[in-house]
Amino acid sequence: MTRDPLSAEITPPEIYARRREFLKTSIGAASLLAVPPAPTFAATAAFGAGAKQSAFSTAEMPTPLKHITGYCNFYEFGTDKEDPPRRAHRLVTQPWQITLEGLVKKPLTLDIEEILKLAPIEERIYRMRCVEGWSMVIPWLGFPLAELLKKVEPLGNAKYVEFVSAVQPETMIGVQSRVLDWPYVEGLRLDEARHPLTLLGVGLYGEVLPKQNGAPLRLVVPWKYGFKSAKSIVAIRFVEHEPRSAWMKSAPGEYGFYSNVNPTVDHPRWSQASERRIGEFTKRKTLMFNGYGEQVASLYAGMDLRKHF
């Protein structure tokens, strides 16, 4: 069972007003940067001013746009953080379809424009934590993934959801390497995928999602390490058994299926007890479940999170 957000977790109106002003200033400044333009769709009018702020948003100040779009993990475009901003502008996002298949009653193939009309677009300001030890606060635009999943009516034996990212050899230079087994695959338990915090992200900072951040749509799971939030999704599959993700195949001793943010379980090569917010110099303590424990801890009741990391 999930609960409504605590009153302390809801952004106070006065903070929200100041944050809105900050967003406008940041977007204006970011327009002067050499960041590849975001894709455009027929449903662009659904973004920006039409997006209501979700009660699940944190009151923390968002990370500046220049950092969110300029410091990225998107291995399909290279392993350096600066590779996606330099190369992702070549990603072809129109036309774009996503297939929902597997253990479902009503398999579907939807265009991006159809997906954008499935549910009201919300603004959700989430803390995001990378497994490498850095973090951001990102004002996403999207809607609960559950709104999409219910359209296909999962069967009773569907226990997990597998997410498959695009492979475009002509635009994604990174897929020519063997750093991962392509396509990029991630997975969630069905109850995790249906959780109200789990977002289908289609934009950030009031605009359509930039290509280097996973356009035209991506997964956003704020209580897990960032690599769980698959980018540029082309297929969602409902399966009975736990999927093997790209990172589990590459380094099973380092990357587990759950990958919940947990300061007590270190990566084999570094501590997870602290993190550095991009744009800041000092480190801060890492929060269990990235600070979303009140909402998601019940999903893992009785589980040994050191074993199921």
Secondary structure, DSSP 8 states (H G I E B T S, - for coil): ------GGGS--HHHHHHHHHHHHHHHHHHTTS--------TTGGGSGGG-EE-TT---S----HHHHHHS---GGG-SSTTHHHHHGGG---SS-EEEEEESBSS-EEEEHHHHTTSS--EEEEEEEE-TTSEEEEEEEEEEEHHHHHGGG-B-TT--EEEEEE---TTT-GGGGSSSS-SS-EEEEEHHHHHSTT-EEEEEETTEE--GGGTTT-EEE-TTBBGGGS--SEEEEEEESS----HHHHH-TTT--SS-B--TTS-BTTB--SEEEETT-SS-EE--GGGGTHHHHGGGGTT--TTT--
